[in-house]
Amino acid sequence: MNLDQYLYYQVGDYKTTNKLLAVEAAGGDMGRVHFYFADDEHRQHDWTHEPEESIHTLIDQRVRALRDQHQYLALWYSAGYDSHTILDSILRTNTRLDEILVFSRPYIKTQDNFEHLIALKKAQWIKAHLQPWLKIRHVEYNQDTTFKFYQEHKADWMYHGPGHFHYFTKTSRYNTAMYHKDLIGLDHIIGRCDITGVEKPRVNLRDGKWYAQMPDAALHHHLGGPRHLFYLCPEATRLYIKQVWMSIAWFERHPECSHDFVHEIQGKSSNRSLRERGDLYASWNKGFGRSTVFDAVAASGYNKYYYDTKAENGIGSTTNHDSAVLRDLAEKTDSKIYNYWVQGLQYLNTNHADIWNPVTGFDTCMSSAIYVKDFTPATPA
């Protein structure tokens, strides 16, 4: 099933993958905006019973099904937990893989920006020893991709694709497919399937009951994009339910299990040290069946936490991470591009200041809550 058929915003009968369009269709009432996450497909399954198959069996079934359904199978690989688990299954099942794509952001000038090198090294080993036909594509994101987006849409950029992000860069899957020189047209190739390891199972603990529930913030970079979401597509619902049950079991075994702890582990807000946070991140991923990864940065989730939280926060930010680098470049070298971005932010702030701000963007929308089970505290050893 195509991504835009099961992942979008809905206001009455109106459907869109652009949050601003949904907000304005709702007259600014966020309560009327529903984040649709395969609602109709999910209702066809019983979430109150854990699937009896092992997590590896269910993942392997998805890999084989995708191979059978497509002429050309490509994997977006970061060497992180999600994509590495898929690659493990591909190798375990001796499934032919036609292409590995590795994404990098060379404008981030820190010693920790090397995950793509680990991924490339793994891809090259597979090509040399297991699958000599494998194509390896290194996709470097640069200012041209971002600038093309603003050049086309100008001051109303926030109405195009999922373009309402307050960050200057537009690294969403929709935008990169539309404007990156190495990706333009790939999604139109008949029989091609680009797999991405999105996203981790999300649960909510409320009033002593467990629910499966997805925040739109976890997926806004993928809305309207051309890639196959391996863990989230409706065809993988049984696999997703298995992950939800395994995640709940991990939480219930943890002595700190609570509503706040659940959101801390699944989100970004934490007062813990990076080391403690990394240990919890690794344990949580393994708890719902992700493979062991050998890159210490990927294993700890360091870049996921660090760059996502330190990236530019609006016009006045002076941080020197991720999109702030390209924003500063635009301000110095192409004032038109920079001003388009500023004008869009000013529009959002003027018209939606009560539900939008330059630090966090729009308020979060949640998908439908699906009851799974009652909370069962772990029995002391």
Secondary structure, DSSP 8 states (H G I E B T S, - for coil): --GGGTEEEEETTEEES-HHHHHHHTTT-GGG-EEEESHHHHTTS-TTS--SS-HHHHHHHHHHHHHHH-SEEEEE--SSHHHHHHHHHHHHTT----EEEEEE-TT--STT--HHHHHHHHHHHHHHHT-TT-EEEEEE--HHHHHHHHHHHGGGGGGSTTTT-SSS----HHHHHHH-TTTTTGGGSTTEEEEE------EEEETTEEEE--BGGGTTTTTT-SSEETTTSGGGHHHHHHHHHHHHHHHHHSTT-SHHHHHHHHSS---S-HHHHHHHHHHHHHHTT------HHHHHTHHHHHHHHHS--STT----STHHHHHHHHHHH-HHHHHHHHHHHHHHHHHHTTTEETTTEE---B---EEEEE-------
